[in-house]
Amino acid sequence: MRTATPLLLAFVVPALPAAAEAGPPGWFAEAAASIPDGWVPGRIYRVVDDGRKVFIAVFPAGADHPATPGNAFDAGQVLEVTLKREGEADVIVSASLHARSPEDRLRTGNEDHHAGILQRLYARAEAEPGVVPCQIRGWAASDAGTGTPVRGAPDDGAGIVGRLGPPVWQGLSEAAGIEGLRAEFDITGYVDGWFRIENATPPGAAYGEPLPPNHPPTYGGVGWLRATEVHAGYANTQMPVPRLLQYPHVDAADYQPAEGARGHDGHLDGDGTLMRLHACSANWALTTARDFQRGWWRGTCSNQVTLCN
């Protein structure tokens, strides 16, 4: 079994501000030790009975690895912990693990908008087994003068259905941390290291930049690109805790960003810090940030001229 990356956790009780940096309660380690191998604790997301009953989200270990990416349509499990007061400390009476409710799958921190996205894409997932439905944006990473080949299936041997035009070098995109303007597109699916794209637009088209004479055309239909051929920027989707997460769910544990990717508020600085796009699930993207931390972020954008946030 793969050992999960050590987590730097910020435990948040719902009554407290979402960005609170309180350490875990004294009883937490004992409760977490009851979680089976292959699973890791997320956040305390619900407290009832005057603090005597606590619910901790639990997610599959390794969900932040490109080989075993998490599933935004699966809310994991919940560890239900009953506490009692003994002297100055809370102690565990019982701890039981069980499936989360369908409502927990739609916990997003911004219930109406993001829950609606999940519901719509969940229906697509059931209708199209084998493809993880996504709703993010990206741009072509390749500098090749011949453009980027788009394939008809997620396979290096699949036929080429079109190409994305090569970068337009007269425009420099300092905000996105790249050189040149590139074809950008919707990312609508993911399969084993491949992104399904559609609605691609030529380099610079979104910003009114004319193409050079005889510039190769950009294919705008549906096709597949290797994950290594796709890049993006972090979008601001009002995540309750704006950091990379262990799993594509707002109740997952977060990773404290290191210097170089940390903003003045201690959270992830989304301005030009996305270094690698690995996978997607719904409107979440598995990424590596500038500090080499890998994790899930909700929402990417393809804006190469101004900041995505």
C-alpha positions as CSV (number, residue, x, y, z in Angstrom):
1,M,0.0,0.0,0.0
2,R,1.3,3.5,-0.9
3,T,2.2,5.6,2.1
4,A,0.3,8.9,2.0
5,T,2.1,12.2,2.0
6,P,2.3,13.6,5.5
7,L,-0.5,16.1,6.1
8,L,0.0,19.5,7.6
9,L,-3.5,19.9,9.0
10,A,-5.6,22.8,10.0
11,F,-8.6,21.5,12.0
12,V,-11.7,23.6,11.8
13,V,-14.8,23.3,13.9
14,P,-17.7,24.8,11.9
15,A,-18.5,27.4,14.5
16,L,-15.0,28.9,14.1
17,P,-13.7,31.0,11.2
18,A,-12.8,28.8,8.2
19,A,-9.2,29.9,8.2
20,A,-8.6,29.2,11.9
21,E,-5.2,27.6,12.6
22,A,-6.1,25.8,15.8
23,G,-4.3,22.6,16.4
24,P,-6.2,19.3,16.6
25,P,-8.1,18.6,19.8
26,G,-6.3,16.4,22.3
27,W,-8.5,13.4,21.6
28,F,-8.1,13.6,17.8
29,A,-5.0,11.4,17.4
30,E,-6.8,8.6,19.3
31,A,-9.8,8.9,17.1
32,A,-7.7,9.0,13.9
33,A,-5.9,5.8,15.0
34,S,-9.2,3.9,14.6
35,I,-9.4,4.7,10.9
36,P,-8.5,1.6,8.8
37,D,-5.4,1.5,6.6
38,G,-5.9,3.1,3.3
39,W,-7.9,6.0,4.7
40,V,-6.9,9.4,6.2
41,P,-8.7,12.0,8.3
42,G,-10.0,15.2,6.8
43,R,-11.7,18.0,8.7
44,I,-14.1,18.2,11.6
45,Y,-17.1,19.3,9.7
46,R,-19.9,19.0,12.1
47,V,-20.3,19.3,15.9
48,V,-23.7,18.6,17.7
49,D,-25.0,17.9,21.2
50,D,-23.1,20.8,22.7
51,G,-19.8,19.3,21.5
52,R,-20.4,15.8,22.7
53,K,-20.7,14.4,19.1
54,V,-18.2,15.2,16.4
55,F,-18.1,14.2,12.7
56,I,-14.7,13.9,10.9
57,A,-14.5,13.5,7.2
58,V,-12.4,10.5,6.1
59,F,-11.0,10.1,2.6
60,P,-9.0,7.5,0.6
61,A,-5.2,7.7,1.1
62,G,-3.2,8.5,-2.0
63,A,-6.0,10.6,-3.5
64,D,-3.5,13.4,-4.2
65,H,-1.3,11.1,-6.4
66,P,-1.7,11.2,-10.2
67,A,-1.8,7.4,-10.3
68,T,-4.8,7.2,-7.9
69,P,-6.6,10.6,-8.1
70,G,-9.6,11.3,-5.9
71,N,-13.2,11.3,-7.0
72,A,-15.2,14.5,-6.4
73,F,-18.4,12.5,-6.7
74,D,-17.5,10.3,-3.7
75,A,-17.6,12.1,-0.4
76,G,-15.7,9.3,1.4
77,Q,-16.7,8.2,4.9
78,V,-17.3,9.8,8.2
79,L,-15.8,9.0,11.6
80,E,-18.5,9.7,14.2
81,V,-17.0,10.4,17.6
82,T,-18.9,10.6,20.9
83,L,-17.1,12.5,23.7
84,K,-17.6,13.0,27.4
85,R,-16.0,15.4,29.8
86,E,-13.6,14.1,32.4
87,G,-12.0,16.9,34.5
88,E,-10.5,19.4,32.1
89,A,-10.4,17.1,29.0
90,D,-12.7,15.5,26.5
91,V,-12.3,11.8,26.2
92,I,-13.7,9.4,23.6
93,V,-16.7,7.2,24.5
94,S,-17.0,5.6,21.0
95,A,-15.9,6.1,17.4
96,S,-17.6,4.5,14.5
97,L,-16.9,4.7,10.7
98,H,-19.7,4.8,8.2
99,A,-20.7,6.1,4.8
100,R,-21.5,9.7,4.4
101,S,-24.9,10.9,3.3
102,P,-25.7,12.0,-0.2
103,E,-26.1,15.6,1.2
104,D,-22.4,15.4,2.3
105,R,-21.4,14.8,-1.3
106,L,-22.8,18.2,-2.1
107,R,-21.1,20.1,0.7
108,T,-19.1,22.7,-1.1
109,G,-18.9,25.8,1.1
110,N,-20.7,27.7,-1.6
111,E,-23.7,25.4,-1.7
112,D,-25.9,26.6,-4.5
113,H,-23.4,27.2,-7.3
114,H,-20.9,24.5,-6.8
115,A,-23.4,21.9,-5.6
116,G,-25.3,22.5,-8.9
117,I,-22.1,21.8,-10.8
118,L,-21.6,18.6,-9.0
119,Q,-25.2,17.4,-9.5
120,R,-25.0,18.1,-13.2
121,L,-21.7,16.4,-13.7
122,Y,-22.7,13.5,-11.5
123,A,-25.4,12.7,-14.0
124,R,-22.9,12.9,-16.8
125,A,-20.6,10.5,-15.0
126,E,-23.4,7.9,-14.7
127,A,-24.1,8.3,-18.4
128,E,-20.5,8.0,-19.5
129,P,-18.7,5.4,-17.4
130,G,-15.0,5.2,-17.8
131,V,-14.5,9.0,-18.2
132,V,-14.3,11.4,-15.2
133,P,-16.4,14.4,-16.1
134,C,-14.7,17.8,-15.5
135,Q,-15.5,21.4,-15.8
136,I,-12.2,23.4,-15.7
137,R,-10.2,25.4,-18.3
138,G,-6.7,25.3,-19.6
139,W,-4.3,26.2,-22.4
140,A,-1.8,24.3,-24.6
141,A,1.6,23.9,-23.0
142,S,3.7,22.9,-26.0
143,D,6.0,25.4,-27.8
144,A,6.2,23.3,-30.9
145,G,5.9,25.3,-34.1
146,T,3.6,22.7,-35.6
147,G,1.1,23.0,-32.8
148,T,-0.3,20.4,-30.4
149,P,-1.9,17.3,-31.9
150,V,-5.3,16.5,-30.6
151,R,-6.2,12.7,-30.6
152,G,-9.5,11.0,-31.1
153,A,-9.1,8.8,-27.9
154,P,-6.9,8.9,-24.7
155,D,-4.2,6.9,-26.3
156,D,-0.8,7.7,-27.9
157,G,-1.8,5.4,-30.8
158,A,-5.1,7.1,-31.5
159,G,-5.6,9.1,-34.7
160,I,-5.0,12.8,-34.7
161,V,-8.3,14.7,-35.3
162,G,-6.8,18.1,-35.4
163,R,-4.1,20.4,-34.0
164,L,-4.0,23.4,-31.6
165,G,-2.2,26.3,-33.2
166,P,1.3,27.1,-31.8
167,P,1.9,30.0,-29.5
168,V,1.8,33.6,-30.7
169,W,5.1,35.0,-29.5
170,Q,4.5,38.7,-29.8
171,G,2.3,38.6,-26.6
172,L,4.0,37.8,-23.3
173,S,1.8,36.6,-20.5
174,E,3.5,37.7,-17.3
175,A,0.4,37.1,-15.2
176,A,0.3,33.4,-16.1
177,G,4.0,32.9,-15.8
178,I,4.4,31.8,-19.4
179,E,5.7,33.3,-22.7
180,G,3.5,33.8,-25.6
181,L,-0.3,33.5,-26.0
182,R,-1.6,29.9,-26.4
183,A,-4.7,28.1,-27.6
184,E,-7.1,27.8,-24.7
185,F,-10.0,25.4,-24.2
186,D,-12.6,23.7,-22.0
187,I,-11.5,20.6,-20.1
188,T,-14.5,18.3,-20.0
189,G,-13.1,14.9,-19.0
190,Y,-10.2,12.9,-17.7
191,V,-8.9,9.3,-18.3
192,D,-5.6,7.9,-17.0
193,G,-3.3,10.9,-17.7
194,W,-5.4,12.3,-20.5
195,F,-7.6,15.4,-20.6
196,R,-10.6,15.6,-23.0
197,I,-10.9,19.1,-24.4
198,E,-13.3,21.0,-26.6
199,N,-14.1,24.5,-27.8
200,A,-10.5,25.5,-28.3
201,T,-9.8,29.0,-29.5
202,P,-6.7,30.2,-31.4
203,P,-3.9,31.8,-29.5
204,G,-4.7,35.4,-28.5
205,A,-8.3,35.2,-29.8
206,A,-9.7,35.8,-26.3
207,Y,-7.8,39.0,-26.0
208,G,-8.3,40.4,-29.5
209,E,-4.8,39.6,-30.7
210,P,-4.6,39.0,-34.4
211,L,-2.8,35.9,-35.7
212,P,0.3,36.2,-37.8
213,P,-0.1,35.5,-41.5
214,N,-0.3,31.8,-42.3
215,H,-0.5,30.8,-38.7
216,P,-1.7,27.2,-38.4
217,P,-5.4,26.9,-37.6
218,T,-6.7,25.7,-34.2
219,Y,-9.0,22.6,-34.0
220,G,-12.1,23.5,-31.9
221,G,-13.8,20.1,-31.7
222,V,-13.6,17.3,-29.1
223,G,-10.4,15.4,-28.6
224,W,-7.7,14.3,-26.1
225,L,-4.4,15.8,-24.9
226,R,-1.8,14.2,-22.6
227,A,-1.8,15.9,-19.2
228,T,1.7,17.0,-19.8
229,E,0.5,19.0,-22.8
230,V,-2.0,21.1,-20.7
231,H,-1.5,24.0,-18.3
232,A,-3.8,26.4,-16.4
233,G,-4.0,28.9,-13.6
234,Y,-5.6,28.7,-10.2
235,A,-9.1,30.3,-10.2
236,N,-10.7,31.9,-7.2
237,T,-13.8,29.9,-6.4
238,Q,-14.1,31.0,-2.8
239,M,-12.8,27.8,-1.3
240,P,-13.5,27.8,2.5
241,V,-9.8,27.2,3.1
242,P,-7.8,28.4,0.0
243,R,-5.0,25.8,0.1
244,L,-4.3,22.6,-1.8
245,L,-6.3,19.7,-0.4
246,Q,-5.7,16.0,0.0
247,Y,-8.9,15.1,-1.7
248,P,-11.3,17.0,-4.1
249,H,-13.8,17.9,-1.3
250,V,-13.9,21.0,0.9
251,D,-13.8,18.7,4.0
252,A,-10.4,17.3,3.1
253,A,-7.2,18.1,5.0
254,D,-5.2,21.0,3.6
255,Y,-1.5,21.4,3.0
256,Q,0.2,24.5,4.4
257,P,2.0,26.2,1.5
258,A,5.7,26.8,1.7
259,E,7.6,29.9,0.9
260,G,7.3,30.7,-2.8
261,A,3.7,29.7,-3.0
262,R,2.4,31.2,0.3
263,G,0.4,34.5,0.2
264,H,0.5,37.2,2.9
265,D,-2.5,35.5,4.6
266,G,-0.7,32.1,4.9
267,H,-2.8,30.5,2.2
268,L,-1.9,29.5,-1.3
269,D,-1.0,32.5,-3.5
270,G,-2.8,31.6,-6.7
271,D,-1.0,34.1,-8.9
272,G,1.2,32.2,-11.3
273,T,2.0,29.4,-8.8
274,L,0.4,26.5,-10.6
275,M,3.3,24.5,-12.0
276,R,1.7,21.2,-13.2
277,L,-1.8,20.0,-13.9
278,H,-2.2,16.2,-13.3
279,A,-5.9,15.3,-13.3
280,C,-9.4,16.6,-12.8
281,S,-12.7,15.6,-11.2
282,A,-15.8,17.8,-11.6
283,N,-14.6,21.4,-11.1
284,W,-11.5,20.2,-9.1
285,A,-7.9,19.9,-10.4
286,L,-5.0,17.9,-9.1
287,T,-2.0,20.2,-9.3
288,T,1.5,20.8,-8.2
289,A,2.2,24.3,-7.0
290,R,5.5,26.3,-7.1
291,D,6.6,24.9,-3.7
292,F,6.3,21.4,-5.2
293,Q,3.3,20.5,-3.0
294,R,0.8,18.4,-4.8
295,G,-3.0,18.6,-4.0
296,W,-6.5,19.5,-5.2
297,W,-7.7,22.9,-6.0
298,R,-11.2,23.9,-6.9
299,G,-11.3,25.6,-10.3
300,T,-8.8,26.5,-13.0
301,C,-8.9,29.2,-15.6
302,S,-7.3,29.8,-18.9
303,N,-6.8,33.6,-18.6
304,Q,-3.2,34.3,-19.8
305,V,-3.2,38.1,-19.7
306,T,-4.7,39.0,-16.3
307,L,-4.7,37.2,-13.0
308,C,-7.2,34.3,-12.7
309,N,-8.3,35.4,-9.3
